[in-house]
């Protein structure tokens, strides 16, 4: 049977539904599809890390978002979170990536920098080249089919 949390403070709810895992304080209840903790608070579902930051650190400044320095999305430790700009959050997340989605190691010789809508993107050179080869082959096949 589910525990009734009516009458408990937000601080108590956060502490009783989390557990220490290594250096992190991990949320053990509901999560979003991307792994962020969720809790019903003030009549709506809210992300736990944002509530924890506001409770234990202070308000999140306008225009900033919370970055998990530990890179663990369901971590609630206040010293593992920092309010940063969206650009800084993305920069840190991308810098932490060591492999592409296909598993290729991202080294200086295997990175292809591309521009997209004014932003520089770091891409895996092997995957980029494979994609270009597939595109050219499909284009040649389409031209042969028409001719």
N, C-alpha and C positions, 0 to 999 in steps of 0.2 A: 504494500500500500504506500502511496506517495506521502511524503512528509508535508504537513501543513506549515506554511511559512508566514501565515497571517500574524501580524503583531511583532515580527522580528524586524530589526533594523536592516538597512541595506548592507552595512558592514558585517553583520552577523550572517546574512544570506551569502555574501561573497566568501567569507571565511569557511562556512560549513559546507559549501559546495565546490571547494577547491582542495587540491592536495599538492604537497611539495614533491617535485620530480626533478632531481638534480638541483640545479640552481634556480629553477623556475617554480612559480606557484601556478599550477595548471587548473583550469576550469574543467569540471568533470560532468557537467550537465549538457544541455542542448548547445549545438553549434550550427553555424551557417554552413553552406556548401563549401565555402573557402576556409573553414576551420576556426572562425572567430566565435567566441563564446556568446551565448544569448541568454537573456533573462527578462522576465516580465516585470517591469518596474514603472510606476506612475501610470498604469493603465495601457502600456504599450511595450512591445518587444524592443529591447535595446542591446547594443553590444556591450558586453561585460567589461572589456578593457577600457572603454571610454568612461563608464561609470566608476570603475576602480580608480582611474587617473583623477577624475574630478573629486572623488571622495578623499583620497589619500594625498593628492598633490595640490589640486586646485583647479579652477576653471581652465578649459582648453581655449587658448587665445583665438580670436577670430582669424580665419584664413589659414590656420594650422591644423594638422592632423596628428594622430598618435602613431609613432614609429616604435615597433618592438625591436629594441636594440639586440635582443637575444635571437630574433628572427622566428620566435615561437608565437604563433597567432593567438593561442588561447592562454598565454601567460598573463597573470594579473599583478606581478610584482611591480611596485611603483618605480623602483630603481632600474627596471628593465624597459621602461617606457619614456619617451621623450616627445614633446610637441615640436614638430618640424613642418616645413612647407611640403607640399605634394612633390615638388621636383626633388627635394633632398631625400624624401622617403623612397622615391623611385631609384635615385642614384645609389643609395645604400643597398637596396634590394638587388639591383643588377650587379653591383660590385661583389655581392656575396655568391653569385652564381658561378660555379666552376665547370658545369657541363650543360650542353644544350638539351632540348627535350628528347633528342634521339640518342643521347648518351655520349656525344663526342666531347672530348676535353676542350675547354675554352682557354687556349693559350694565346700569346701575342701573335704567333704565326698563323693561328687558326681563326682569327677574328676578322670579319669583313665589316667595315663601318659604312653605313648607308644613311642617306638623308631622306626623311619622310615628314612632310608638312612642317618643315623648319626644325625638326628634331633629329639629332644624330642617334642612330640605332646601332647597337653592337649585335652582330649576327654571326652564327657559325658559318665559316667559309665552306665547309664540306656540304652542309645542308643547302646553302645558298647556291653552290655550283650544281648540286643534284637537281634542285628546283629549276634552275635555268636550262639544264639539259632536257628535263621532262617537258618544259614549256616549248622549247625549240622542236623537239620530236613531235609533239602534238600539233604544232603549227605546220610542220612539213607534211604530216599525215592528212591534215585538213586540206592543204593545197593539192595533194595527190588525189584526194577523193573528189574534188571539184573538177580537176582536169580530165 
